[in-house]
Amino acid sequence: MPEHPCLHRCIHFPTRCLSNGLLLSDRPLIDERQAFPAPCKKTWIRRVSGMRVAVFAVLSLIMAVAAEAQQKPMEVLREILREVQIGKREDFGGKCGTTLIFEARRRIQEFPENVRTTIGQILLRPNLHTSRLSPSGRFRIHYDTSGVNLPRMLAGTPLNPVLNSHEEYVDSVGAIFDQCWNVEIELLGFSPPPSDGGSGGGAEYDVYIRDQPSDLFGFTSWDGETQLESGVRDRYVTFIEIDNDFFAQRTKGLDGARVTAAHEFHHALQIGSYGIWNTVPDNDFFFYELTSVWIEEVVYDDINDYYFDLPRFLQSFKDPSGQSHAFATYTLANSGYERSIWNQYLEKRFGKDVIRRIWEEMRLQPALKSMDVVLKNAGSSLRTAFAEFSAWNMFTGQRADTLRYYEEGHLFPMIQPNVTASFSGSSMFIQGEAYPLSVQYYAFTVPGDTILAEVSNVNHEMAYTNPGQRSGIRLTLSRSETNGAIQRLLNGFVMGFEGEPAEDWRTLYIGTASESGLNGRPVPSPNPLRIQDATTLALPAEGSLSGPASVFILTATFDLVFSGSYPVASVFGQATVTVPTRDFAGKVSSGVHFIYLKTGQREYRWKLAVIR
């Protein structure tokens, strides 16, 4: 039998080598303590990744490297998850390994038993040399006193590890986690993590310092612990691992440790005190990650590691066809880090307590439903807030207004439109599609300016029931009347929007030259009204409060043909009365009609062109 090229260094190799089909089960195994050499490992990974072979046979190769799994468990877990991405090989980059653990746990039944066993071993608590309590006594910090996991402080320019500094690093980590407890629990009021019953050596929360892959800051794990609650919602006891020096990470040294502690400790609260919902797509885990990134900024405002991830939301949060992803999307490439500014918006708009109230509501129902309940109690709704948030994102970079919108918005990248088109002639249109709870940005270049249009699909209910459905939309820019719900812009243009149902959409138009809104005085929409095409007639009630309103439709000769009562509601922050066209379709004919609207505060009159 020919010699296998890596056999002289491999341990516990599977019974069949996939590179040449040779049976290896009768080969002697070498000492398990021998390390898998780096050059050989790279060759092996290239060989495995480049071959289109049975997925679980490849997983057997990964599982076989037992010593490697002990030394670099998260790297091996990444390889396992990469190989089971049938039909898609997502990028598993990201600073928080909690996403990997969540993915492995929710897909655990897809793996054969031996792979499940390997994953279980990877996710066990580490067994390190010693431990020490934080100054408050709330955390037990575990660490090694020698070897690859030895903690190290960084110093100098450029930063370099300092010899014999592991004790100082451990002391710093303890103080950092105490600070996170003080802010997240004592100041903000989040519930503390549940006790592990002494699994880590005491009643304290356990933090393990261990060497991590170069792009990984740390993670929160809950495998191998007692499950506290199961069913529609799961809760677990957790522990945290962080890197031993933050030498190779993008935010280095103790600053890296600080944002990691804030981030991972909030995961511990989320998973242990509030739970993971099993009844919605991807368990709403995008909100877990974006909240953990948001809390970094709350606890350590001056570090700003989240800047690295923002471009993936503001500039490239799109599917292969160019449509923006649904906001509730969760993938391993877009797991939520990039959307942390949603919580920044909520915090500035409704107060810092709003985030805690959402998490408290999540004990009763999933994230999107919880947001809607809490925002309605605050006088808004998820539909209104999402459209407003989408508008805030138009004012970043050079268009930033740090008083009205994001305080650090001038340091954010500018929004990247889905489509940019040049206006010529008298009319042009952009046609596209949108997922539920998503926003598309379209740019029209006109002489001396660019009109940036925000089109938000605010249907968050369908984000749960049918998240992959895309609805067609069409924007028409014209110098005169056009189709759809029209908006007369302050620069003399008319914008027409077509999308159904009308209540699911919100639009805003700004001029990038003036960096200001172009929406003129509201008018009924659509106007003209095509009875066969439009399902609703929206009447702006600027200056009116919530309550009942009376609607009257008269002919050109002032004959009353319809009257009805409808509520005044907030649509994209504007008071609006929405009238279903089926209520009056059989009573109006083609031609000009007069619309009279009376609310508790004001009266309004318009002309409306009806086309049958």
N, C-alpha and C positions, 0 to 999 in steps of 0.2 A: 504494500500500500504506500503510495507516495506521501512524503512528509507534508503536513499542512504548514503553510508559511508562517503562521503565528503560534504554532503549537508549543514552541519552546518556552513561551512566556504566558500562555493562557491557562486559566484555571476553570474547572467545571464547565468545559465547553459542551454544547449540546451534542446530541447523538449524531447529527448530520450537519456537515459544513455546507452552507448555501452557495459558497463561491465555486465549489467543484463537485458537490454531491457526494463526497466521500463519507463513509461511516467512520465515526471517531470513538464510538463507545468503548472499543477495546484498547484504546490508548491509555497509557498510564498518566495520571494527573500529577502535576508538580505541587510543591509546597504552597498551601493556600496563602501564606504570608507574603509571597512574592508579589510585587506591584506590577500592574499592567503598564508597560513602558509607553510614554507619550507618543513616539513616532509610530509604534505599532497600533496604538489606539486610533490615531488619525486615519491610518490606512484602513483599519477595520470599519470606522464610521463611514468613510467615503465609499467603501465597497458595499456596505449595507444600504446607505442612503441612495446610491445610484442604481440599485437593482430593483426591478419590479417583481417581487416575490411575495409569497403568502405572508400577510402581515404578522401573524402570530409566530411564524417561524423566525422572523426577524426579531420579534420581541424576545424570543428565547435566547438569541445572541446577547441582547442587552441584559437580560436577567442573569446570564451566566457570569457576568463580570462582578462577582460578589464583593471582592475587595474594593473595586472601583465604586460600587454602590455604597459601601460603608464610608468611603472617604469623600465622595462627591454625590450624595444622594439626589440632590435636586437636578444635577446634570443628567443623571440616569432617568429620573422621572420625566424630564423634558424629552429625552429620546423615546421613551415608551409612548408618550402622548403624540409626538410627531408621527410615529409610525402607524398609529391607528386613525389618522386623519384621512380616511379613504375619500379620494376625490378632491381633497384640498389639504395643502400642507402649510398651515398658518405659521406666521412668525410667532415664536413663543417668547419674544423679548419682553422686558418689563421688569421694573424694580421690585415688585412684590410677588413672592412665590405663593401667596395665598390663593391666587388665581389658579395656579397649577394644581394645588391640593384640592380646591373646589372642583376643578374639572376631573381629576382622577377619582374623587369620591363619587361624583354623580354618575360616572360612567363605569364604575367598578365592575358591574355585572356583565359588561361587554367583554371582559378579559377572561381567558382561561384561568383555572384555579392556580396554576403555578405563578402566573403573572400577578394575580391578586395577592398571593403570598408575598411576592417581592415588593409590591407597592406597600403592603402593610408593614413590612420590615423597614422600608425607607422612611415611613412616616412615624415610626416609634420615637419616643423621647430619646435624645442623645444621652450617653453615659459619659460625663466629663469628669475631670480629676477632682474638682472641689467646687465650692459655692460660697457665696457671701451675701448677706442681707443688705438691701439699700438703706440709706439713712433713716427712712420712715419705718422700715421693717415690713413694708407691704410687698416687696419684691425679693425673690431669691435669685441672684445672678450666678449662673453656672459657667465655669470656664476651665480650660486646661492650663497647666503650668509649664508645658513644653509641647513641642510638635507643631504641626501645621496649623492647628487651631489657636495657638498662643495669641492672646490679645496684644495689640501694639498701638501706641499713640503715634501720631504723625507730627512732624515739625520741620522747619526749614523752608526754603524757597529754591526749587520746587519741594513739595512735601515729600518726606521720606520717613519710613518707620524708625522709631526710636528704640534702641536696645533696652531690655530690662524695664520696659514701661507697662507691663501687663497689669500690675496692681493699680496703677494710676488710671488705666483705661477702664478697668472694672468699677472703680469708685465713681468715675464719670458717668458710666452707663447707669449705675444705680441712682445717681442724682437726677439724671435725665428722665428716667421712668417715673421718679417721684414727681417731677414737674408735670409730666403728662397726666398723672393721676389728679394732681391739684387742679389743673385746668379743665380736663374733660369730665371729671366727676364732681369735684367740689365747686367749681365755678359755673360750669355749663349745666350740671344736673343730670348727666347721663348715669344710668344704673351701673354699678360696679360689676366686674366679672364674677361668676360663681366660683366657689371654692373647688379645688381638685381633690379634697380629702386627704391631702398629704402625699400625693403621687410623686411630687418632686422633692420630697424630703421635709416638707413642712406645709403649713396652711397658707404660705405666701404664694403670690402669683410667680410662675417660673419663667425666667428669661435665660436662654442658652446662647453663649457667644461661640460662634463656630465659623470657620472659613467658608465663604459662599462664592459661587461663580462671579465673574468680574462684573456682570451687569445686574446682579441680584443683591438687593439691600438686606432682605430678610423675609420672614413669613410667619404667619400664624397657623398653627396646625391643630387639628382636633381628632386625628385618627388614633385609635387605641385608648381613648378616654371614655368615661361613662357618658352615655347619651342621656341628656336631661329631659328631653321632650321629643316626641316623634308623631308622625301623622301628616297633617297639612302643613305643619311647621316643625322644623327640627331645631333643637338647641344642644350645644355641646360644651363641655369643659375644654379649654384650650391651653396652649403654651406658645411661646414666641421664640424664634431664633433670629439673631441679627449677625451681621458680618463682624469679623474679629479686628478689622482695622480701617475699613472703608478707604483702602489705598487705590483700588482699581475702579471704584464706582464713580459715576459722573459728578456726584456731590461728595466731597472727600472729607475724611477725618471725622471729628465730633459733630460737624454740621450734618454729615450723612447719618450718623447715629441718632441725632436729634429728630430729624424728619421721619426716620424709620420707626423710632419709638412711638412718636405721636400717631403715625399711620397704623402700625400693627396693633398698638394697644386699643385703638378704636375698633379694629376688626375683632379683638377679643370681646369687647362689649357687645358688638353687633351679633356675633355668633353665640355668645354665652347668655346674654341677657334679653335679646330681642328675637333672635331666631332667623332661620332661612326658610322662606316659603317654597313649597313644592307644587303649588297649583298654578303657577304662571310661567311663561316662557323664560328659560335660562335663570329661573329663580330670582329675577330682578337683581342679579349680582352686579350689574353695572352701577347701581346706586350704592352698593357697599363700597366699591372701589372709589367712586367719585367722592363719597363722604369721607373716606379715610385720607384722600389727598386734600380735601378742604380743611380737615382738622389740622393738617401740617401747618397751613397758613395761619390758622387761629392760634396755635400754640407757639409757632416760631415764624412770625410774620416776615422777618428779615432774611430768610434763607431762600425761598422761592424756587425750590426744585421743580415745582409744577410747570415752570416756564418751558422745560424740555418737552413736555407732552402736548401743550396747547396747539401747536401747528397741526397735529393730527385731527383736531376737531375743527378749528377755524379755517383750515386750508385743504384738508384731504379726507374729510369724513364722508366718503362717497363709495358707492358700489361700482363694479366694473362698467356699468352703463352710464355712470356720471350722476346718478340720482343720489341725493344725500340719504345716508342711513336713517332709519327710525331712531329717535333719541334713546329709546329703551334697548337698543341693540347691545348684545354682549357677544363678543368673540374674543379669542385669545390675543388677537392683534389690536382690538379696540375694546378693552375690558372696562373702561370707565375713567382711568386716570385723566384722559384728555378732556373730560366733561366736568371737571370739578368746579368750573365757574358757574354752573347751575346753582350750586349751593351758595356761592358768593353773591349771585343775583338775589336768591331768596333771603339771605342774611341782610343785605342792604335794603331790600324792598320791604321786608316784613319783620325784621329784627332777628337777632341771633337765636332766640328761643325757638323759632319756627322749625329749625332742623331737629332739635330734640323732640318737639311735639310730633313731627312726622314719624320719628323712630318709635315713640310711645304708641302711636296709632298702629304701627306695623306689628304690634303684638296681636292686633285684631284682624288685619287685612294687609295684602301686599302693598308694595311701595307706591305705585301709581294711584291706586285707590286712596291710600293714606294721604298722599299729597293733595288730592282733590278735596278730601274732607277737611284737612287742616287749612288749606287756602280759602275754602268757602267760609270757614269760621273767621278768617281774617279779612273777609269782605271781597275776596277775589274768587278764583277757581283755577284748576290746572289748565283749562283751555285758555283763559285770559292770560295767565302768568306765562305759559309757554310762548305765546305770541309776543308778549312784551320782552321776554328773555331773548327771543330771536331778533327783536329790534335792537336790544342792547348790543348784540354782537356785531352790528353794523358800525358801531362807534368804538372801534379799537384802533390801535396804531396811530396813524396820522389824524384820524377822525375822532380820537378819544376825547371824551368829556369826563374827567375824573371826579367832578362834583356830582353830576347827575347819574353817571353809570359806574363802571368799575374803577376803583381807586388806583389800580395799577394798569389800567387799560392802555395807557400810552406805551407800555412795554410789551403789549400783546401783539402778535401778528395781525394784519388786516384780513378781513374775511375774503376768501377766494370764491368768486362766483362759480356756479355750476356751468353757466353758459354766458358768453359775451357775444353780442351782435351789434353791428354798425347800422344805424338808422339812415336810410336813404329813401327818397321819394316822399309819399304822403302817409304811408302806413307800413308796418312790419309786425311780425309776431314771433314769439318763442313758444314752442310746444314741448311739454314734458310730462313727467309723472311724479308722484310723491307717495311715500309710505305713510301709514298712520303715525301721528305724532312725529312729524319731520318738518324741516324747513328747507326750501330751495331758494337760492339767491340767483337772480338773473340781472345781467348788466346790459343796458342799451347805451351805446355811445352816440351822442348827438352833438351837433356843432357847439363847441365851447363847454361841454359838460358830459357827464356819464350819469344816467339814471339807474340807480341800484334798487331793484325790487326784491322785497322779502315776501315770500308766499309760504305761509305756515298751514300745515294740515294739523289741526288741533284735536283730532279724534283720538283721545287716549284710550277709550274703551276698546276700539278695534286693535290697538297695540297689543292687547291681551288675546282677543278672540281670533283675529286674522292678521297677524303682524306682517305677513309677506305680501298682502294685497296692495297693488299700486293703483292710484286713481289718476286719471288724465287731467291735465290742466293746460290752459292756454292764456298767454298774456299778449295783448295787442296794443302797440303804441301807435298813436295816430295824431294828426294835426286837427282832426275833426271827429265827428261821432263815429263810434265803433261798436262792435258786438260785446255782449257780456255786461257784467256789473261795472259801470264806468266810474272813473274818478278823474275829475278835472284837476290837472296839476298846476302848480303856481307858475311854472315856466311856460304855460300856454299849450302844452301837450295834453292829450286825453289818453288814459290807460284803461283798457278794457280787460276784465278778468273773467274767465269761464272755468268753472269747476263745480262739481255736484257731490253731495248736497251742499247748498250754500252755507249752512251753519257750521260746516267743518273747516271753513277757510278764513284766514285773516291775511290782509295785505298791508304793506307799508312801502312807500316810495321815497327815496332821498336823492338829492343831487350831490354828487361827490365834489363838485367845484365849490358849492356853498356849504357843504357838510351839514345840511339841514333838511328837514322834511319837506316834501313837495306836495303832500296831500292838501288839496284846497278845501273849501267849505263843502261839507258832506251833502250829497244829493241822493235821492232815491236810486236804488239799484236792484236789478238792471233797468236801464232807461236808454233806449226803448225796451219795453217789456214784451218778449215773444212768449205768448201764452203756452205754446207747445213745448218750449225748451226750459223755461224757468219754473222751479218748484216753489220759490219764495220771493216776496218783494220786501226788501229791507228799507225801512224809513228811518233816517237819522233823527235823533231827538236830543240834539246837543243842548245842554243846560237843564235837562229834566232829570228827576230822580226816579228810582225804581217805584213801580206802581202800575195801576191800570191806565190804558190810553184808549181813546176812541178814534177810529179810522173811518173816513168817509170818502167815497169815490163818486165824482160827478162827471157828467158828459160835458162837452164843449158848450152846450146850451144851459148848463147848470142844473140838469136833472139828476137827482140822487139815484144811483143805481146800486150802491152797496154801502153798508155800514157794519161795523163790528168792533169788538173790544179785545185788546191784546195787551200783554204786559210790556213795560219798558225794561229792557235787560242790557247788561254790559256786553258789548261785542268789541274785542280788541281795545278795551278801555273806553269805548264810546257808547253813550246811551243810544239804544236802537230798538225799534219796534219791528218785529218780523211777522209778515202776513203770508200765510200759505196761499199760493195762487189758486188752488182748487176751491177756495172759499168764494172767490168772485169771478172765476173764469167764465162761467156761463152767463154772467150778467153784463159783461163789457164787450164792446165791439172794437174793430180796428179804428184807430184815430186818436186824437189828443183828448186826454181826460185831466180833470183837476183832482189832486189829492189833498185832503184836509186832515191834519193830525192834531188832536187835542190831548194834552197830558195834564197832570195836576199843577204844572208850573207854567207851561207855555203852549202856544199854538203855532202850527207850521202849515205852509201852503206851497205846493209845487205843481208843475205841469208834468204829465206822464204820457209818453207815446206808447200806445198798445198796438201790437201786431198779432193778428190771429193767423 
